[in-house]
Structure formats: C-alpha cells, structure tokens
Amino acid sequence: MFLQKVYKHSRWLFLIMIFFVAAQLFINFKQGLVISPFYHYGMFSAVSKLKDSYEIIEVQQNGKMLRGQDFSIQEWDKIMLPLQYYAGINSNNKLFRTDIKRLLTKLHLSANDKNFLLQCNYQQFENWYKNYLAQITNQPTNTLNICFHQYRFTSNKLIATDSVTVLSQQCN
C-alpha cells in the first residue's frame, strides 16, 4: 500500500499527507467551506438557473451609452467594478459591523470603525470617476449618468422595466 511505503520513508511526510486527506474530507463534509488549498470539488458543478430579473449598470458618458462590446474585457472591468464597489459600500459596512468586527474582537485585534468603514460621498466619487473614465475611453467626460436598470427575463429575452435607481441613491 502506498501510505505504508510513505510511512516507512518519512513519518513527517506521512502525517502531512494524512492531514491533507483529512482536511479535504472535512471540506467535502461541510459542503461550502472553501479555503485554499482545499476546495470542494462540487463547487462549480451545479446548474446555474436563470433569475426572474437582473439589475444592469448603465453608464452614459456625454449622453452616449457605453457598451461592453466596445471595450476589452479588462477595460470593461475597469469601468464597471468601481461602480459596483461604490454601490456596495453599505452592504460592506454592514458585513463589517455584523461579522468582521466580532471576529477581530475575538482575535484581540483592533476593530476601529474609522479604519474599516467607508463613507458615501457621491460628489467626490463622481468627480474622481469622470477623470478615471476619461482615461479609459480617451475622451473627456462632461456629463455622466450612472443608473441601475432592472430587467425581467421573459421568453428568453431581457426586457427593461420601469425600475431605475441612480447610483447617487445606492449608497445613502
């Protein structure tokens, strides 16, 4: 047996291998706990089901709607990710208050709110984003409209609804 040969060769190597096997079995038993280098083998094997509705970020620069197909994947990520991060400030702050702060306190680490919580200042964000967007698109940003538009999925098509939220309202 392989493990017997490993044990005879090196007891430390044997113990390390047993630890990795036990850790992987624990991860599979917990079903959802994923810590590198241990991964749950079924984590990407489930069928992704379609949702009833989707919220799409729409960006208008100088009155022109930006489209993902007009940019490289990296450029599109650079355009969209700051908007998602800004819109998620409140949920990130809530996560800190409910979970992370508690864990930091248990570990006797500083959990000072000023070091972790972000403030919503849309005017400051918009000024920064206009310059940032101008660098990506290579054109000055005079006007900027950013909104979250709700779309419903019906008959294999995304159909726009009347539900639109402007980014400035996302983080209040």
C-alpha positions as CSV (number, residue, x, y, z in Angstrom):
1,M,0.0,0.0,0.0
2,F,1.2,3.5,-0.9
3,L,0.7,5.0,2.5
4,Q,2.7,2.2,4.2
5,K,5.6,3.0,1.9
6,V,5.4,6.7,2.6
7,Y,5.2,5.9,6.4
8,K,8.4,3.8,6.2
9,H,10.1,6.5,4.1
10,S,9.2,9.5,6.2
11,R,6.8,9.8,9.1
12,W,6.5,13.6,8.7
13,L,5.5,13.3,5.0
14,F,3.0,10.6,6.1
15,L,1.5,12.9,8.7
16,I,1.3,15.8,6.2
17,M,-0.5,13.6,3.7
18,I,-2.9,12.3,6.3
19,F,-3.6,15.9,7.3
20,F,-4.4,17.0,3.7
21,V,-6.6,13.9,3.2
22,A,-8.5,14.7,6.5
23,A,-8.8,18.4,5.6
24,Q,-10.2,17.6,2.2
25,L,-12.7,15.1,3.7
26,F,-13.8,17.8,6.2
27,I,-14.2,20.3,3.4
28,N,-16.4,17.9,1.4
29,F,-18.4,17.1,4.5
30,K,-19.0,20.8,5.3
31,Q,-20.1,21.5,1.7
32,G,-19.4,25.1,1.2
33,L,-16.3,25.8,3.2
34,V,-13.6,26.7,0.7
35,I,-10.1,27.6,1.9
36,S,-7.1,27.4,-0.3
37,P,-5.5,24.9,-0.9
38,F,-8.6,22.8,-0.1
39,Y,-11.5,23.1,-2.5
40,H,-14.9,21.5,-2.5
41,Y,-15.0,19.5,-5.8
42,G,-18.6,20.1,-6.5
43,M,-18.5,23.9,-6.1
44,F,-18.8,24.6,-9.8
45,S,-20.8,21.5,-10.9
46,A,-24.3,22.8,-10.1
47,V,-26.6,24.1,-12.9
48,S,-26.9,27.9,-12.9
49,K,-30.6,28.7,-13.0
50,L,-31.9,31.9,-14.6
51,K,-33.3,34.5,-12.3
52,D,-36.6,36.3,-12.9
53,S,-34.9,39.7,-13.0
54,Y,-31.4,41.2,-13.3
55,E,-30.1,44.6,-12.3
56,I,-27.8,46.1,-15.0
57,I,-25.5,49.0,-14.5
58,E,-25.9,51.5,-17.4
59,V,-23.3,54.3,-17.9
60,Q,-23.8,57.3,-20.1
61,Q,-20.8,59.4,-20.9
62,N,-21.6,62.7,-22.6
63,G,-25.1,61.3,-23.4
64,K,-23.7,58.2,-25.1
65,M,-24.5,54.8,-23.6
66,L,-21.3,52.7,-23.0
67,R,-21.5,49.2,-24.2
68,G,-19.3,46.3,-23.1
69,Q,-18.8,45.1,-26.6
70,D,-16.9,48.3,-27.5
71,F,-14.2,47.7,-24.9
72,S,-11.8,44.9,-24.0
73,I,-12.7,42.7,-21.0
74,Q,-10.1,44.5,-18.9
75,E,-11.4,47.9,-19.9
76,W,-15.0,47.0,-19.2
77,D,-14.0,45.6,-15.8
78,K,-12.2,48.9,-15.1
79,I,-15.4,50.8,-16.0
80,M,-17.8,48.6,-14.0
81,L,-16.0,47.5,-10.9
82,P,-15.7,50.9,-9.2
83,L,-19.4,51.4,-9.7
84,Q,-20.2,48.1,-8.1
85,Y,-17.8,48.8,-5.2
86,Y,-19.3,52.2,-4.6
87,A,-22.9,50.8,-4.7
88,G,-21.9,48.1,-2.3
89,I,-20.4,50.4,0.4
90,N,-23.5,50.0,2.7
91,S,-23.5,46.2,2.5
92,N,-19.8,46.0,3.1
93,N,-20.1,48.3,6.1
94,K,-22.9,46.1,7.4
95,L,-20.8,43.0,6.9
96,F,-18.0,44.6,9.0
97,R,-20.4,45.6,11.8
98,T,-22.1,42.2,12.0
99,D,-19.3,39.7,11.4
100,I,-15.8,41.0,10.8
101,K,-15.8,43.3,13.8
102,R,-16.9,40.4,16.1
103,L,-14.2,38.2,14.7
104,L,-11.5,40.8,15.1
105,T,-12.5,41.4,18.7
106,K,-12.3,37.7,19.4
107,L,-8.8,37.6,18.0
108,H,-7.9,40.7,20.1
109,L,-7.2,42.8,17.0
110,S,-8.1,46.4,16.6
111,A,-11.6,46.8,15.2
112,N,-11.7,50.6,15.0
113,D,-14.6,51.7,12.7
114,K,-12.6,54.5,11.2
115,N,-10.1,52.0,9.8
116,F,-12.7,49.8,8.1
117,L,-16.0,51.7,7.4
118,L,-16.3,53.6,4.1
119,Q,-18.4,56.8,3.7
120,C,-20.7,57.6,0.9
121,N,-19.7,60.9,-0.8
122,Y,-21.2,60.8,-4.3
123,Q,-19.9,64.1,-5.4
124,Q,-16.3,63.2,-4.6
125,F,-16.8,59.8,-6.2
126,E,-18.4,61.3,-9.4
127,N,-15.5,63.8,-9.8
128,W,-12.9,61.0,-9.5
129,Y,-14.9,58.7,-11.8
130,K,-15.2,61.3,-14.5
131,N,-11.4,61.6,-14.7
132,Y,-11.0,57.9,-14.4
133,L,-13.5,57.2,-17.2
134,A,-11.9,59.8,-19.4
135,Q,-8.6,57.9,-19.2
136,I,-10.2,54.6,-20.2
137,T,-12.3,56.0,-23.0
138,N,-9.8,58.6,-24.2
139,Q,-12.4,61.3,-24.3
140,P,-13.3,64.0,-21.7
141,T,-16.3,63.3,-19.5
142,N,-18.5,66.4,-19.5
143,T,-21.7,64.7,-18.4
144,L,-22.1,61.4,-16.6
145,N,-25.3,59.3,-15.9
146,I,-25.0,56.1,-14.0
147,C,-28.0,54.0,-13.1
148,F,-29.1,50.5,-12.1
149,H,-31.8,49.4,-14.5
150,Q,-34.0,46.4,-13.7
151,Y,-34.6,43.9,-16.5
152,R,-37.0,41.0,-16.4
153,F,-36.2,37.7,-18.1
154,T,-39.2,36.6,-20.2
155,S,-39.4,34.4,-23.3
156,N,-35.6,34.1,-23.5
157,K,-35.2,37.9,-23.6
158,L,-34.2,40.6,-21.2
159,I,-36.9,43.2,-21.2
160,A,-36.4,46.6,-19.5
161,T,-38.7,47.5,-16.7
162,D,-39.5,51.0,-15.4
163,S,-37.4,50.4,-12.2
164,V,-34.3,52.5,-12.4
165,T,-32.1,53.6,-9.5
166,V,-29.4,56.3,-9.9
167,L,-26.0,55.5,-8.4
168,S,-26.2,58.5,-6.1
169,Q,-29.1,56.8,-4.4
170,Q,-27.5,53.4,-4.0
171,C,-25.2,54.4,-1.1
172,N,-27.5,56.5,1.1
